[in-house]
Amino acid sequence: MPDVDRDNTNAQSLNVREIVLRLDPEKFHCTLWYEREPEPRLRNLSSVRLLQLPSRRKTLRILREMLGAYDIVGYMDYSPASYLFLLVPRPVRRAKAVMHLEAPTSQLTNPSPQLRRLYEGIRSRCDVYTGITKFVADEFYGVTKKKVSYILPVGVDTSLFRPPAERTNVAPVVLFAGTLIERKGPQYVLDAAAQFPDATFRLVGTGREGFEEVLRQKIAQSSLKNVTLEGPSTQARMLEIMRQSDIFLLPSRLEGIPKVTLEAAATGLPCVVFRDYQTPSVIDGVTGFQVATAEEMMQALAKLIADRSLRQRMGEAARKHMADFDWDPVGRQWEKAYLEIGSGR
């Protein structure tokens, strides 16, 4: 369901492209949407059909396609088309709707009434549920009593995201990458910048809900000279930024497997995250730190900022850990699950 435009850096869009590229073309034919220009790697593949979304009446066009001769509608989104599709009775609605749960249900904070209605209606009516981690699957079952049939992680292209030959920064560079909204915790990064003036802090991502301006005001009020707000980034630029950094910090409390932690670890960065969502992408004390409080976060940062050899050891361990999350083995997990779903098991 996510569109696969070349310039779309949304995690779901990136994930869908990597999964589809790894499905056996003898066993799967896939249809994908795009708005302006699709991912070049998906062009001219006999097993991939690319459809351009119209500028008007998108909901009706998407719904008509969903009701076509498909076995699976995968990666269900919270759109009006998905909501209407799930209201269609069987056997008119032939395809199985598969929802991939990527974070705890509490991630939906302060939604509009329309989004709440779509979310509740779609979440309760899908045919099959897959979860990004066991933690997310267990939380979903506790809330909805609906069973998650498969644990399917997301991955990283370890052939693309690789460490630099050497990290030579005199002062450690701490990187935050993600949407600049309160839920993601960039305000904690500014607190860390105030506490560690000898380190450099880079925040990369798109501002939303006016929160980027809140951060700018806090930077000015606190006279923080060691912080840069760098805006959104392409995947290629993000790779270079990660190679130029020494530590990755993600102070969000609601995630599944944050894609940026996979990319950061693959480039050899130790990661500091909150343990609230128990991500398997960070092994506490080995590839980085999973912390419980803001105070523990500062303590973990202090250790990494002060100790170059610790950063190097954890970074090397993080890179090795990413072998389990490389898109090739992860893609095989998705293929096996979707073959079983498609065959009715």
LONUVO-330031 format. One line per 5 residues: number of its first residue (from 1); their letters; for each residue x, y, z of C-alpha. Coordinates in Angstrom, 1 decimal, always signed. Each point is the difference from the previous one (the first is absolute). Example, Ala and Ser with C-alpha at 12.3 -4.5 7.8 and 13.67 -1.06 7.14 Angstrom:
LONUVO-330031
1) AS) +12.3:-4.5:+7.8 | +1.4:+3.4:-0.7
//
This chain:
LONUVO-330031
1) MPDVD) +0.0:+0.0:+0.0 | +2.7:+2.7:+0.7 | +1.0:+1.9:-3.2 | +3.5:-0.8:-1.3 | +1.1:+3.4:-1.4
6) RDNTN) +3.7:+0.4:-0.5 | +0.2:+3.0:+2.4 | -2.2:-1.5:+2.7 | +2.1:-0.5:+3.1 | -2.9:-1.3:+2.1
11) AQSLN) +1.1:-3.2:+1.8 | -3.0:-2.0:-1.2 | +0.7:+1.0:-3.6 | +3.6:-1.0:+0.3 | -0.9:-3.3:+1.6
16) VREIV) -2.5:-0.9:-2.6 | +2.5:+0.5:-2.8 | +2.6:-2.2:+1.6 | -2.5:-2.7:+0.7 | -1.4:-0.1:-3.5
21) LRLDP) +3.4:+0.0:-1.6 | +0.8:-3.2:+1.9 | -3.2:-2.0:-0.7 | +0.5:-2.9:-2.4 | -1.4:+1.3:-3.3
26) EKFHC) -1.1:-3.5:-0.9 | -2.3:-0.1:+3.1 | -1.1:+3.7:+0.4 | -1.5:+2.6:-2.2 | -0.2:+3.4:+1.8
31) TLWYE) -1.8:+3.2:-0.7 | +1.3:+3.2:+1.5 | -1.2:+3.7:-0.1 | +2.1:+3.1:-0.7 | -0.9:+3.6:-0.4
36) REPEP) +2.7:+1.7:-2.1 | +3.1:-2.2:-0.7 | +0.3:-3.6:+1.3 | +3.1:-1.6:+1.4 | +2.3:-0.7:-3.0
41) RLRNL) +0.8:-3.5:+1.2 | -3.7:-1.0:-0.4 | -0.3:+1.0:-3.6 | +0.0:-2.6:-2.8 | -0.5:-3.0:+2.4
46) SSVRL) -2.3:-2.5:-1.4 | -1.3:-0.9:+3.4 | -0.7:+3.7:+1.1 | -2.9:+2.1:-1.3 | +0.3:+3.7:+0.8
51) LQLPS) -3.2:+2.2:+0.1 | +0.0:+3.7:+0.1 | -2.4:+1.6:+2.5 | -2.5:+2.4:-1.6 | +0.0:+3.6:+1.2
56) RRKTL) -3.7:-0.2:+0.8 | -2.3:-2.7:+1.4 | +2.9:-2.0:+1.3 | -2.2:-1.9:+2.6 | -2.3:-1.4:-2.7
61) RILRE) +2.9:-1.0:-2.3 | +1.9:-1.7:+2.9 | -3.2:-1.8:+1.1 | -0.8:-1.2:-3.5 | +3.5:-1.5:-0.2
66) MLGAY) -0.2:-1.6:+3.4 | -3.1:-1.8:-1.1 | +1.8:-1.5:-3.0 | +1.4:-3.4:-0.5 | +2.5:+0.0:+2.9
71) DIVGY) +0.7:-2.7:+2.6 | +1.6:+2.4:+2.5 | -0.2:+3.7:+0.7 | +3.1:+0.6:+2.0 | +1.3:+2.7:+2.4
76) MDYSP) -3.5:+1.4:+0.6 | -0.1:+3.7:+0.7 | -2.5:+2.2:+1.9 | -1.6:+1.5:-3.1 | -3.7:+0.4:-1.0
81) ASYLF) +0.5:-2.5:-2.8 | +1.3:-2.6:+2.5 | -3.0:+0.7:+2.3 | -2.5:-0.4:-2.8 | +1.7:-3.1:-1.3
86) LLVPR) -0.4:-1.8:+3.3 | -3.7:+0.9:+0.2 | -0.5:-1.9:-3.3 | -1.4:-3.5:+0.8 | +1.6:-3.2:-1.2
91) PVRRA) +0.1:-1.5:-2.7 | -0.2:+3.4:-1.7 | +3.2:+0.9:+2.0 | +2.3:-2.8:-1.2 | +3.4:+1.1:+1.2
96) KAVMH) +1.2:-0.6:+3.6 | +0.8:+3.3:+1.7 | +3.4:-0.2:+1.8 | +0.9:+2.6:+2.6 | +3.6:+0.3:+1.1
101) LEAPT) +0.2:+1.4:+3.6 | +3.1:+2.1:+0.3 | -0.4:+1.6:+3.5 | -2.1:-0.2:+3.1 | -3.6:+1.1:-0.4
106) SQLTN) +0.7:+2.9:+2.4 | +2.0:+1.7:-2.8 | -3.2:+1.5:-1.3 | +0.0:+3.2:+2.2 | -2.6:+2.7:-0.2
111) PSPQL) -1.5:-1.1:-3.4 | -2.8:+1.8:-1.7 | -3.5:-1.6:+0.2 | +0.3:-1.0:-3.6 | +3.4:-1.7:+0.5
116) RRLYE) -1.2:-1.7:+3.1 | -3.0:-1.4:-1.8 | +2.1:-1.2:-2.9 | +2.6:-1.5:+2.4 | -2.5:-1.9:+2.1
121) GIRSR) -2.0:-1.2:-3.0 | +2.9:-1.3:-2.0 | +1.9:-1.4:+2.9 | -2.9:-2.1:+1.1 | -0.9:-1.5:-3.4
126) CDVYT) +3.2:-1.2:-1.6 | +0.3:-3.7:-0.8 | +3.6:-0.6:+1.0 | +2.3:+1.9:+2.3 | +3.8:+0.0:+0.0
131) GITKF) +2.1:+1.7:+2.6 | +3.4:+1.6:-0.3 | +1.1:-1.3:+3.5 | -1.4:-2.4:+2.6 | -0.4:+3.0:+2.3
136) VADEF) -2.3:+1.7:-2.5 | -1.9:-3.2:-0.7 | -0.6:-0.7:+3.7 | -1.1:+3.6:+0.7 | -2.4:-0.2:-3.0
141) YGVTK) -1.5:-3.2:+1.3 | -0.4:+1.5:+3.5 | -2.0:+2.9:-1.4 | -2.0:-1.7:-2.7 | +0.1:-3.7:+0.8
146) KKVSY) +1.0:-0.5:-3.7 | +2.8:-2.4:-0.6 | +3.1:+1.0:-2.1 | +0.8:-2.9:-2.3 | +3.5:+0.9:-1.0
151) ILPVG) +2.9:+2.0:+1.5 | +1.6:+1.8:-3.1 | +2.7:+2.5:+0.7 | +1.2:+2.6:-2.4 | +3.5:+0.1:-1.3
156) VDTSL) +3.0:+2.0:-1.2 | +2.1:-0.2:-3.1 | +3.4:-0.8:+1.6 | +1.7:+0.2:-3.4 | -1.0:+3.7:-0.2
161) FRPPA) +0.1:+1.0:+3.7 | +3.6:-0.7:+0.9 | +2.4:+1.6:+2.5 | +2.7:+2.5:-1.2 | +3.6:-1.2:-0.2
166) ERTNV) +0.7:+2.1:+3.2 | -1.8:+2.5:+2.2 | +2.2:+3.0:+0.6 | -2.2:+2.6:+1.8 | +1.9:+1.8:+2.7
171) APVVL) -3.2:+0.8:+1.8 | -2.6:-2.8:+0.0 | -3.0:+0.6:-2.3 | -3.4:-1.2:+1.4 | -2.7:-0.5:-2.7
176) FAGTL) -3.8:+0.0:+0.3 | -1.9:-0.9:-3.1 | -3.8:-0.1:-0.2 | -3.1:+2.2:-0.2 | +0.3:+3.1:+2.1
181) IERKG) -3.0:-0.5:+2.2 | -0.3:-0.1:+3.8 | -0.7:-3.8:+0.0 | +3.4:-0.7:-1.6 | +1.8:+1.8:+2.8
186) PQYVL) +2.3:+2.5:-1.8 | -0.5:+2.3:+3.0 | +2.1:-2.5:+2.0 | +2.8:+0.5:-2.6 | +0.1:+3.7:+0.8
191) DAAAQ) +0.2:-0.9:+3.8 | +2.9:-2.2:-0.8 | +1.7:+2.7:-2.1 | -0.2:+2.4:+3.0 | +1.5:-2.7:+2.3
196) FPDAT) +2.8:-0.9:-2.4 | +1.3:+3.2:-1.6 | +3.1:-1.6:-1.4 | -2.0:-2.4:-2.2 | -1.8:+0.9:-3.2
201) FRLVG) -3.7:-0.8:-0.5 | -1.6:-0.4:-3.4 | -3.8:-0.3:-0.4 | -1.1:-1.2:-3.4 | -3.7:-0.2:-1.0
206) TGREG) -3.1:+1.7:-1.1 | -1.8:+2.3:+2.5 | -3.7:-0.7:+0.7 | -2.7:+1.7:+2.0 | +2.2:+3.1:+0.4
211) FEEVL) +2.4:-1.8:+2.3 | +3.1:+0.9:-2.0 | -0.7:+3.6:+0.9 | -0.3:-1.0:+3.7 | +3.5:-1.6:-0.3
216) RQKIA) +1.4:+3.1:-1.7 | -1.3:+2.2:+2.8 | +1.5:-2.3:+2.7 | +3.4:+0.0:-1.8 | +0.0:+3.8:-0.1
221) QSSLK) -1.2:+0.5:+3.6 | +2.6:-2.5:+1.3 | +2.7:+1.4:-2.3 | +0.9:-3.4:-1.2 | +2.9:+0.3:-2.4
226) NVTLE) +0.6:-3.7:-0.4 | -3.4:-0.9:-1.7 | -1.0:+0.0:-3.6 | -3.5:-0.5:-1.4 | +0.6:-1.4:-3.5
231) GPSTQ) -3.5:-0.7:-1.4 | -1.0:-3.1:-2.0 | +2.5:-2.2:-1.7 | +0.2:-2.4:-2.9 | +1.1:-3.6:+0.7
236) ARMLE) +3.3:+0.6:-1.7 | +0.7:+3.2:+2.1 | -1.1:-1.8:+3.2 | +2.6:-2.7:-0.7 | +2.7:+2.6:-0.2
241) IMRQS) -1.3:+1.8:+3.2 | +0.1:-3.3:+1.9 | +3.5:-0.6:-1.2 | +1.0:+3.4:+1.2 | -1.5:-0.6:+3.5
246) DIFLL) +1.2:-1.9:+3.1 | -3.2:-0.7:+2.0 | -3.6:-0.4:-0.9 | -2.7:+1.2:+2.5 | -3.7:-0.7:-0.4
251) PSRLE) -1.9:+1.2:+3.1 | -3.4:-1.2:-1.3 | -2.1:-2.1:+2.4 | -2.4:-1.6:-2.6 | +1.6:-2.0:-2.8
256) GIPKV) +0.2:-3.5:-1.3 | +3.3:-0.6:-1.7 | +1.1:+3.6:-0.9 | +1.3:-0.2:-3.6 | +2.6:+2.7:+0.8
261) TLEAA) +1.5:-2.1:+2.8 | +0.6:-2.8:-2.5 | +1.6:+2.4:-2.4 | +2.1:+1.6:+2.7 | +1.2:-3.3:+1.4
266) ATGLP) +0.9:-1.3:-3.5 | +2.2:+3.1:-0.4 | +1.7:-0.9:+3.3 | -1.7:+2.4:+2.3 | -0.8:-1.0:+3.6
271) CVVFR) -3.6:+0.9:+0.7 | -1.7:+1.4:+3.1 | -3.8:-0.6:+0.2 | -2.7:-0.4:+2.6 | -0.8:-3.5:+1.0
276) DYQTP) -3.8:+0.6:+0.1 | -0.6:-1.8:-3.3 | +2.7:-2.6:+0.4 | +1.5:+0.3:-3.5 | +2.2:-2.9:-1.0
281) SVIDG) +2.1:+2.3:-2.1 | +2.1:+1.1:+3.0 | +1.6:-2.5:+2.4 | +0.3:+1.8:+3.3 | +3.7:+0.3:+1.1
286) VTGFQ) +1.2:-1.6:-3.2 | -1.0:+2.0:-3.1 | -1.2:+3.1:+2.0 | -2.3:+0.7:+2.9 | -3.7:-0.5:+0.7
291) VATAE) -0.9:+2.5:+2.8 | -3.0:+0.4:+2.3 | +0.2:+3.7:+0.9 | +1.4:+3.3:-1.4 | +2.6:-0.2:+2.8
296) EMMQA) +1.2:-3.4:-1.2 | +0.1:+1.4:-3.6 | +2.3:+2.7:+1.1 | +2.2:-2.5:+1.9 | +0.2:-2.2:-3.1
301) LAKLI) +0.9:+3.0:-2.2 | +2.7:+1.1:+2.5 | +1.7:-3.5:-0.2 | -0.1:+0.1:-3.8 | +1.1:+3.6:-0.4
306) ADRSL) +3.0:-0.5:+2.4 | +1.2:-3.4:-1.4 | +1.0:-0.3:-3.6 | +1.0:-3.7:+0.4 | -3.5:-0.8:+1.5
311) RQRMG) -1.6:+1.7:-3.0 | +2.2:-2.1:-2.4 | -0.7:-3.3:+1.8 | -3.8:+0.6:+0.1 | +0.0:+1.2:-3.6
316) EAARK) +1.7:-3.1:-1.2 | -2.4:-2.2:+1.9 | -2.9:+2.0:-1.4 | +1.2:-0.6:-3.5 | +0.3:-3.8:+0.6
321) HMADF) -3.5:+0.0:+1.6 | -1.5:+1.4:-3.2 | +0.8:-3.2:-1.8 | -3.2:-1.3:+1.5 | -1.9:+3.0:-1.4
326) DWDPV) +1.4:+0.0:-3.5 | -2.9:+0.4:-2.5 | +0.9:-3.3:-1.8 | -0.8:-2.4:+3.0 | -2.7:+2.3:+1.2
331) GRQWE) -1.6:+0.0:-3.5 | -0.1:-3.8:+0.1 | -2.0:+0.2:+3.2 | -2.6:+2.2:-1.6 | -0.1:-2.2:-3.1
336) KAYLE) -0.6:-3.2:+2.1 | -2.8:+1.7:+2.0 | -1.7:+1.5:-3.1 | +0.1:-3.3:-1.8 | -1.8:-1.6:+3.0
341) IGSGR) -2.5:+2.8:+0.2 | -0.7:-0.2:-3.7 | -0.5:-3.7:+0.1 | -2.5:+0.3:+2.8 | +2.0:-1.5:+2.8
//
